[in-house]
């Protein structure tokens, strides 16, 4: 049967100050009617540029198609004028972008933006277009769509903005929907809802979907076929079952082995693909993957392998025929006894922290952080956003304490309060027995040596005009008054410790990859040999392979330097792997604390259970049983009475609506705030 989308030998170039740069090279792929195809690979592989080429949006960024053809339902898109292609955008082909806040126009209401698409492509009146827009918002699961029509993008949560973007993309019933990382910035619960919605809409409208993702768990769950890209080329195409059962390309193997799953043995090092993806301006000769490939031969260094058929799939590798044998030899299998030993050791370590009688390194008692809401001139009374509301827990020396929950639950605010980047409204925070809320400026300068932070966005948290040596060396200058050669010597030692080449001392941040920039942030945090580090979503924005590298680094540093971590994240697989104990937050409150294995095996709070059920499983044979939570998280400015989760809880009763449950112990080291624990 003829495919809906047929891309043949597509090459895309960009005009730069130094001439033409080839970004996509000889890419071929097809999508049939009603099919979901996932495009996977690390950042810089060319996934997004491929999707923008289909929409012909590269033309607005000095890009052009230098070779090949793109056909949609038999019609070539390459030779169309911008007016002709704009007539197809939104009508036959539509796109959901990764970040809806930047894709939606902030100065127009949600309703006006959706109706504009309908009026652009359909002969209809404004009232009828408005009715259709309301119907679309309702269909994608947005509550009170009539009200949302009048709201602006900044007034909606991340999940609702993404739903509004899907409604806009579906406005004219496109045949092909391109979804570029549509769930990357979303919590696992919202992510599961969006993916479930896309599947329903695909079946309902018989729509084809090109889904771009770096999360292979999503690919396993959603895709009929998977296309793997590396450095601008397709290296493997296969059905989802084929790819996950027998990956034929070394790069695909590396990606699959890099995934952190619930089956990963805590304590064993994560597998990582060595090195990083090459720059398009400095590509290696021969096979582009050979500098990182464990099977590379002399032929791989000099000759670029073509994409060719192999056992019902396409793969670009000279060694593909003997990969199975080599893979077993290279990756090996962890002995079951060893895995059990590591798991038991991690569980015992976590329980020892939970039951420790020694003074904790960090004690948090009844901490609150309220942000005042400034009302109008003639409005009386005070309102507050209760970002953190009466939170108590402790962290022991050498422990990794994970903190999880949906966006807006107060995780990052709590972390900033602990480091006094935000002042607590009330409560007590003790570090090594010292009350931090009573500490003066001089005392805090000394404490700052021992309490450091690694931020989610390393590029946004450092000065882009400073050299890397100055960024990492600033703590030495502030706390030890080191300059010149003395500072450089210490900085180079720290750079070597975190896996950065000391010769890069004089480079600027923009010259580094995302993973390398995160290593710079870690180097700066450990420079003064601190005792406590807050890692706030430190690996959330990284590719799976780079994520594993950074997690391994953090664990190595913890063992070498006896570090204590508060690890904040929404990727529950990573949190499980790295944490000894985990705290679950919901709407400013801790609802559960438990040793890691206990929490994942026996969640006691209904919210925790919902979070765990939403984790994608990177195995097409093992489908998760996710029951989506009803509604959105309430506003922290108007939290519900009683248990704050009762508005979304399937087990809620009248008691839950009236009485706030206390955090109570239900097992060794296991606490939960629920009237009816599981």
C-alpha atoms as one frame of an Amber mdcrd trajectory, in Angstrom:
protein
   0.000   0.000   0.000   1.234   3.488  -0.869   2.556   5.355   2.209   0.974
   8.615   3.360   4.395  10.206   3.894   7.289   9.138   1.700  10.722  10.720
   2.268  13.405   9.637  -0.196  17.136  10.428   0.092  16.488  13.755   1.829
  19.462  16.046   2.416  19.128  19.425   4.142  21.754  22.182   4.268  21.963
  25.465   6.169  23.678  28.636   5.026  26.193  29.813   7.639  28.865  32.503
   7.792  31.406  29.811   6.864  29.411  28.442   3.944  26.900  25.614   3.576
  26.531  23.079   6.417  24.918  19.686   5.776  22.527  18.824   8.660  20.542
  15.900   7.189  22.145  13.380   4.843  20.296  10.915   2.601  17.386  10.301
   5.001  14.619   7.967   3.809  11.506   6.936   5.773   7.841   6.174   5.172
   4.677   6.416   7.268   1.514   4.553   6.344  -2.069   5.683   6.973  -2.983
   5.306  10.646   0.605   4.387  11.599   2.761   5.771  14.431   6.467   6.025
  13.612   8.928   7.124  16.304  12.102   9.011  15.395  14.725   8.503  18.136
  18.323   9.504  18.824  20.399  11.848  20.957  20.184  15.638  20.721  21.989
  16.694  17.557  20.970  13.569  15.617  18.774  15.564  13.220  15.326  14.485
  14.413  13.812  17.966  14.750  15.388  19.235  11.520  13.831  16.273   9.699
  10.389  17.212  11.052  10.833  20.906  10.248  11.895  19.956   6.722   8.613
  18.090   6.205   6.743  21.252   7.274   9.179  23.341   5.188   9.847  25.518
   8.239  13.620  25.277   7.724  13.242  27.932   5.015  12.731  30.528   7.747
  16.104  29.685   9.302  18.464  29.740   6.284  17.815  26.064   5.565  17.071
  24.456   2.222  16.506  20.990   0.783  19.612  20.219  -1.268  18.625  16.738
  -2.426  15.777  14.239  -2.329  12.015  14.447  -2.151   9.182  14.571   0.414
   5.785  13.320  -0.759   2.567  13.648   1.235  -0.233  11.492  -0.147   1.500
  11.445  -3.526   2.112  15.222  -3.659   5.708  16.497  -3.594   6.265  19.186
  -0.946   9.765  20.168  -2.068   8.818  22.319  -5.041   5.852  24.111  -3.427
   5.944  27.837  -2.796   5.553  29.132   0.777   1.941  30.104   0.022   1.165
  26.624  -1.297   2.806  24.871   1.660   1.065  27.195   4.148  -2.270  26.046
   2.686  -1.333  22.474   3.671  -0.015  23.320   7.149  -2.774  22.843   9.674
  -5.076  21.242   7.111  -3.310  18.097   5.851  -0.240  18.223   8.076   0.108
  19.716  11.573   2.772  19.884  14.258   2.925  19.843  18.056   6.077  21.542
  19.303   8.169  20.580  22.329   7.542  23.784  24.272   3.969  25.085  23.856
   4.741  28.280  25.794   7.070  29.413  23.020   4.904  28.003  20.194   1.688
  29.699  21.381   1.432  33.472  20.975   1.469  35.013  24.475  -0.562  38.104
  23.490  -3.565  36.227  22.060  -6.081  34.119  23.963  -6.157  30.345  23.507
  -9.571  30.564  21.820  -8.519  33.194  19.282  -5.493  31.138  18.236  -7.524
  27.961  17.647 -10.350  29.752  15.805  -7.769  31.500  13.599  -6.597  28.094
  12.303 -10.179  26.984  11.631 -11.091  30.208   9.812  -7.850  30.033   7.794
  -8.593  26.604   6.334 -12.378  26.179   6.459 -15.253  28.176   5.013 -17.197
  28.847   8.180 -18.421  31.675  10.394 -16.734  32.940  13.556 -19.491  31.597
  15.863 -19.225  28.137  14.315 -15.412  28.263  14.491 -15.715  29.170  18.180
 -18.091  26.264  18.802 -15.662  23.896  17.120 -12.741  25.290  19.168 -14.686
  24.703  22.412 -15.504  21.183  21.259 -11.834  20.511  20.502 -10.700  21.756
  23.926 -13.299  19.522  25.549 -12.177  16.579  23.406  -8.534  16.902  24.491
  -9.575  16.848  28.142  -9.451  20.521  29.154 -12.051  21.243  31.863 -14.364
  24.264  31.521 -13.387  24.916  27.861 -15.603  28.016  27.589 -13.508  29.686
  30.302 -10.188  28.456  28.866 -11.060  29.998  25.493 -10.704  33.442  27.073
  -7.467  32.675  28.906  -3.919  33.335  27.741  -1.131  30.714  27.532   0.549
  31.887  30.759  -2.690  31.225  32.676  -2.647  27.503  31.868  -0.523  24.743
  33.408   2.090  22.930  31.291  -0.216  19.976  30.712  -3.147  22.167  29.678
  -0.945  24.230  27.335   0.154  21.036  25.616  -3.486  19.915  25.314  -4.420
  23.314  23.848  -1.628  22.920  21.306  -2.945  19.458  20.365  -6.442  20.942
  19.959  -5.022  23.592  17.624  -3.120  20.976  15.610  -6.302  18.898  15.214
  -8.501  21.860  14.312  -8.795  20.948  10.640  -8.428  17.166  10.878  -4.880
  16.699   9.504  -3.872  13.398   7.949  -0.361  13.591   9.428   0.504  14.877
  12.884   4.154  15.564  13.774   4.776  15.580  17.527   8.244  16.881  18.428
   9.109  15.770  21.998   5.530  16.605  23.117   6.009  15.248  26.654   9.676
  16.011  27.471   8.969  18.823  29.935   5.906  17.163  31.494   5.503  15.105
  34.655   5.005  11.348  34.277   1.276  11.570  35.065   0.620  14.349  32.527
   2.912  12.598  30.031   0.864   9.408  30.311  -2.362  11.370  29.800  -1.014
  13.120  26.669   0.246   9.853  25.146  -3.058   8.135  25.872  -4.874  11.075
  24.249  -2.696  10.880  21.115  -3.447   7.164  20.746  -7.193   7.757  21.102
  -7.163  10.589  18.552  -5.097   8.544  16.105  -7.656   5.719  16.189 -10.613
   8.089  16.112  -9.386  10.156  13.141  -7.326   7.439  11.373  -4.436   9.881
  11.592  -0.741   9.082  11.081   1.765  10.309  13.677   5.489  11.009  13.424
   6.547  11.061  17.077   9.984  12.462  17.902  11.383  11.445  21.278  14.592
  10.552  23.087  12.633   8.416  25.587  12.713   4.838  24.340  10.077   3.885
  26.915   7.654   6.122  25.007   8.766   4.589  21.697   8.116   1.077  23.050
   4.644   2.060  24.174   3.521   4.165  21.205   5.279   3.154  18.001   4.462
   0.691  15.263   7.933   1.259  13.808  11.070   3.026  15.073  13.621   5.008
  13.043  16.996   5.609  14.733  19.033   8.661  13.670  22.651   9.545  14.415
  24.571  12.652  13.286  22.122  13.482  10.485  21.723   9.945   9.103  19.304
   7.059   9.598  21.242   4.108  11.057  18.383   1.671  11.665  14.690   1.190
  10.847  12.621  -1.676  12.240   9.301  -2.600  13.748   9.129  -1.793  17.449
   9.179  -5.479  18.400  12.202  -6.172  16.169  14.146  -3.192  17.484  13.661
  -3.962  21.168  14.137  -7.735  20.771  17.233  -7.610  18.534  18.787  -4.157
  17.999  21.060  -4.524  14.963  23.081  -1.271  15.054  25.675  -0.670  17.807
  24.201   2.791  18.430  20.700   1.335  18.940  22.191  -1.233  21.303  23.932
   1.528  23.235  20.738   3.573  23.566  18.747   0.580  24.815  21.417  -0.405
  27.336  21.632   3.216  28.584  17.966   3.324  29.615  17.442   3.401  33.372
  14.500   1.121  34.177  12.863  -0.320  37.269  14.905  -3.461  36.548  18.261
  -1.692  36.913  20.236  -3.066  39.839  20.904  -0.260  42.294  24.606  -0.093
  43.085  25.781  -1.404  39.705  27.166   1.215  37.317  24.879   2.307  34.495
  25.970   1.513  30.964  27.015   4.579  28.944  27.947   5.223  25.328  31.445
   6.657  25.467  32.078  10.123  24.024  29.433  12.420  22.559  27.686  13.041
  19.260  30.005  14.832  16.784  29.550  18.390  15.568  28.078  18.651  12.058
  31.001  20.886  11.125  33.554  18.248  12.194  32.175  14.835  11.251  34.459
  11.771  11.355  35.336   9.917   8.180  33.705   6.598   7.336  30.892   5.541
   9.661  29.928   8.556  11.762  29.488   6.383  14.860  32.884   4.654  14.702
  34.674   6.858  17.347  32.115   5.635  19.929  31.542   2.103  18.622  32.879
  -0.932  20.531  32.947  -3.011  17.315  34.667  -0.538  14.936  37.076  -1.993
  12.358  39.455  -0.413   9.833  36.676  -0.480   7.248  34.409   1.532   9.573
  37.051   4.280   9.785  37.236   4.810   6.029  33.930   3.729   4.429  30.432
   5.009   5.234  28.027   2.024   5.414  24.817   2.304   3.349  21.363   1.600
   4.770  20.584  -1.953   3.647  18.103  -4.755   4.298  18.923  -7.268   7.040
  16.434  -9.850   8.313  13.354  -7.710   7.618  14.809  -4.368   8.758  17.177
  -1.693   7.467  20.538  -1.064   9.137  23.660   0.930   8.251  26.524  -1.066
   9.769  29.384  -3.084   8.293  29.289  -5.483  11.259  25.518  -5.943  11.510
  25.643  -9.646  10.552  27.851 -10.521  13.544  26.456  -7.978  16.058  24.478
 -10.554  18.059  27.582 -12.570  18.915  29.683  -9.464  19.625  26.961  -7.889
  21.770  26.758 -10.893  24.090  30.532 -10.761  24.458  30.674  -6.983  24.985
  27.668  -6.289  27.224  27.578  -9.621  29.044  24.913 -10.571  31.591  24.919
  -9.693  35.255  24.864 -12.829  37.364  21.565 -13.225  39.158  23.265 -13.840
  42.495  25.330 -10.671  42.090  22.211  -8.648  41.219  20.367  -9.942  44.274
  23.405  -9.129  46.419  23.560  -5.545  45.155  19.802  -5.059  45.603  19.847
  -6.378  49.157  22.865  -4.222  49.978  21.101  -1.077  48.687  17.923  -1.952
  50.615  19.874  -2.505  53.844  21.735   0.774  53.369  18.442   2.656  52.887
  16.873   1.054  55.966  19.935   1.935  58.053  19.493   5.608  57.105  15.763
   5.458  57.865  16.347   3.948  61.332  19.596   5.754  62.190  19.840   7.197
  65.713  22.770   9.467  64.817  22.165  13.176  64.437  21.104  13.862  60.812
  23.273  16.118  58.695  20.158  18.110  57.721  16.990  18.416  59.833  13.894
  20.119  58.407  11.084  20.800  60.885   7.649  22.314  60.095   9.032  24.466
  57.272   6.611  26.720  55.429   7.169  29.022  52.479   4.269  31.306  51.538
   4.438  33.827  48.711   2.074  36.813  49.130  -0.343  37.567  46.292  -0.528
  41.290  45.647  -4.129  42.348  45.108  -5.543  45.476  43.542  -5.610  48.904
  45.181  -9.160  48.574  46.563  -9.045  44.897  47.505  -8.577  44.036  51.142
  -7.151  40.995  52.892  -4.074  38.953  52.183  -3.753  35.839  50.060  -0.795
  33.527  49.776   0.577  30.833  47.526   1.374  27.982  49.926   4.337  26.629
  48.002   5.729  24.639  50.957   3.322  23.992  53.811   4.529  22.397  57.059
   7.198  19.995  55.753   9.404  17.916  58.064  12.095  15.321  57.216  15.805
  14.689  57.710  18.789  13.586  55.621  21.730  11.638  57.046  25.406  11.996
  56.209  26.304  10.107  53.016  22.651   9.564  52.057  20.873  10.369  48.791
  17.340  11.534  49.518  15.099  11.692  46.436  12.229  14.165  46.187   9.489
  13.585  43.605   6.103  15.000  42.629   4.366  16.836  39.810   5.386  20.336
  38.702   4.019  22.907  41.122   4.149  20.597  44.150   6.892  22.666  45.824
   9.999  20.473  45.308  12.302  23.153  43.906  10.989  25.837  46.277  11.764
  23.558  49.224  15.277  22.995  47.864  15.893  26.738  47.527  14.599  27.314
  51.056  17.041  24.745  52.448  19.935  26.654  50.868  18.439  30.001  51.903
  18.074  31.093  48.299  14.502  31.717  49.493  13.710  32.731  53.067  11.442
  30.326  54.947   8.192  31.824  56.247   8.337  29.698  59.418   9.961  26.493
  60.629  13.444  25.308  61.489  16.333  24.071  59.324  19.357  22.636  61.124
  22.609  21.701  59.374  25.126  19.827  61.536  23.110  21.020  64.515  23.270
  24.729  63.517  20.011  26.594  62.962  20.360  28.064  59.461  17.388  30.415
  59.806  19.139  32.188  62.691  22.572  32.330  61.043  24.107  35.733  60.263
  25.767  36.730  56.984  29.261  35.741  58.163  28.052  32.344  59.383  26.242
  31.749  56.105  29.397  32.397  54.091  31.087  29.578  55.993  28.053  27.304
  55.666  27.883  27.986  51.927  31.159  26.094  51.513  29.388  22.971  52.760
  26.030  23.409  50.974  26.081  23.666  47.184  23.617  23.300  44.311  23.560
  21.807  40.802  20.804  23.392  38.702  18.617  21.849  35.996  19.799  24.197
  33.247  23.604  24.461  33.419  23.730  27.054  30.630  21.168  29.312  32.315
  22.845  29.068  35.728  26.350  30.166  34.683  27.701  33.360  33.145  27.972
  32.700  29.384  30.705  35.369  29.049  33.002  33.767  31.618  35.619  31.187
  30.746  35.029  27.734  32.192  38.098  28.091  34.413  36.650  31.253  35.964
  33.202  29.662  36.441  34.611  26.648  38.279  37.254  28.765  40.021  34.940
  31.444  41.454  34.431  29.522  44.756  38.236  29.412  45.223  38.393  33.168
  44.646  35.482  33.979  46.998  36.302  31.606  49.858  40.073  31.141  49.618
  41.189  34.327  47.807  43.067  32.246  45.226  44.066  33.818  41.915  46.348
  33.167  38.986  48.368  29.946  38.871  47.221  28.747  42.312  43.562  28.964
  41.292  44.235  27.390  37.896  45.975  24.411  39.489  42.994  23.672  41.736
  40.465  24.212  38.936  42.295  21.849  36.581  42.339  19.189  39.298  38.555
  19.535  39.732  37.999  19.456  35.958  39.961  16.218  35.741  37.905  14.777
  38.619  34.576  15.327  36.781  35.861  14.099  33.411  36.566  17.454  31.742
  39.832  18.001  29.865  41.895  20.547  31.899  43.110  22.047  28.591  39.546
  23.398  28.110  40.140  25.890  30.947  39.917  28.942  28.638  36.857  27.855
  26.637  33.424  29.491  26.895  30.228  27.602  27.928  28.678  27.655  24.440
  31.544  25.492  23.164  30.368  22.530  25.256  27.593  19.952  24.885  24.714
  19.705  27.385  26.347  16.851  29.290  29.687  18.662  29.453  27.989  21.832
  30.707  26.342  19.805  33.471  29.798  18.502  34.417  30.921  22.142  34.658
  28.042  22.811  37.060  28.998  19.754  39.133  32.673  20.793  39.158  31.746
  24.217  40.488  29.525  22.637  43.169  32.210  20.234  44.469  35.146  22.659
  44.176  35.268  23.409  47.921  34.706  19.786  48.995  31.177  20.415  50.366
  29.170  18.064  52.581  25.719  18.567  51.030  24.596  19.079  47.417  21.122
  19.926  46.161  20.688  18.448  42.656  17.576  20.172  41.289  16.438  18.257
  38.167  20.150  17.915  37.347  19.671  15.206  34.669  16.082  15.849  33.502
  16.984  17.661  30.271  19.713  15.223  29.169  19.627  12.381  26.645  19.535
   8.856  28.087  23.196   8.141  27.338  24.400  11.449  28.802  22.020  11.050
  31.739  23.677   7.767  32.655  27.136   9.353  32.433  26.165  12.165  34.827
  24.459   9.792  37.304  27.537   7.544  37.356  29.710  10.619  37.949  27.537
  11.795  40.843  27.700   8.385  42.499  31.477   8.166  42.038  31.903  11.605
  43.614  29.611  10.645  46.497  31.804   7.653  47.322  35.066   9.572  46.962
  34.006  12.691  48.887  31.335  11.284  51.245  28.744  13.653  49.738  25.126
  13.890  50.822  22.532  14.574  48.102  19.008  15.918  47.943  18.062  14.701
  44.457  14.987  16.425  43.004  13.575  14.975  39.785  10.425  13.891  37.972
  12.094  10.908  36.251  11.119   8.182  38.716  13.412   5.512  37.233  16.464
   7.701  37.840  15.261   8.650  41.341  14.808   4.985  42.225  18.275   4.084
  40.970  20.205   6.834  42.770  18.232   7.363  46.016  18.410   5.608  49.375
  15.099   7.067  50.547  12.401   8.999  48.687   9.941  11.670  49.725   6.781
  12.291  47.678   5.359  15.838  47.604   1.889  16.960  46.610   0.692  20.571
  46.683   3.269  21.764  49.228   3.090  18.754  51.571   5.052  15.532  51.992
   2.561  12.685  51.584   4.961   9.739  51.818   8.555   8.938  52.869  10.063
   5.461  52.559  13.229   3.524  51.695  13.435   3.331  47.914  12.720  -0.372
  47.350   9.883  -0.290  49.882   8.278   2.715  48.177   8.373   1.123  44.718
   7.197  -2.300  45.893   4.590  -1.166  48.429   3.447   2.428  47.820   1.093
   3.436  50.631  -0.347   6.722  49.336  -2.762   6.737  46.391  -0.823   9.613
  44.793   2.445   7.657  44.933   0.700   4.672  43.348  -0.565   6.885  40.507
   2.938   8.273  39.889   4.458   4.793  39.714   1.773   3.478  37.349   2.576
   6.296  34.900   6.237   5.281  34.371   6.841   4.266  30.707   8.165   0.716
  30.277  10.843   0.319  27.546   9.514  -3.064  26.482   6.722  -3.423  23.893
   5.655  -6.729  25.473   5.030  -5.196  28.906   2.249  -2.631  28.664   1.638
  -0.550  31.782  -1.791  -0.390  33.402  -2.134   3.349  33.893  -5.319   4.808
  35.339  -5.053   8.570  34.757  -5.608  10.911  37.666  -8.740  12.984  37.370
  -8.278  16.707  36.776  -5.304  18.995  37.357  -3.414  19.762  40.537  -5.359
  22.481  42.449  -3.877  25.942  42.854  -1.522  26.310  45.865  -3.231  29.677
  46.430  -6.557  27.867  47.065  -5.702  24.370  48.324  -8.607  22.030  49.065
  -9.699  21.449  52.637  -8.755  18.222  54.408  -6.423  15.983  52.415  -5.187
  18.048  49.476  -5.254  15.023  47.193  -8.921  14.213  47.813 -10.117  16.076
  44.668  -8.250  13.528  42.494  -8.176  10.461  44.745 -10.269   7.386  43.790
 -10.549   6.369  47.468 -11.605   9.755  48.922 -14.419   9.899  51.499 -16.092
  12.640  53.532 -13.327  12.239  56.140 -10.675  13.061  53.521 -12.505  16.282
  52.591 -12.626  17.512  56.176  -9.594  16.235  58.126  -5.925  16.753  57.183
  -4.098  13.409  57.528  -0.858  13.490  59.532   2.374  11.900  58.305   2.359
   8.668  60.347   4.667   5.636  60.458   3.234   2.451  58.924   6.424   0.364
  58.751  10.203   0.500  59.306  11.193   3.923  57.968   7.906   4.140  56.032
   5.609   7.136  56.641   2.476   8.268  54.834  -0.177  10.966  55.190  -3.349
   9.100  54.216  -6.520   8.097  56.074  -6.774   4.917  53.966  -3.224   3.796
  53.061  -2.823   1.060  50.465
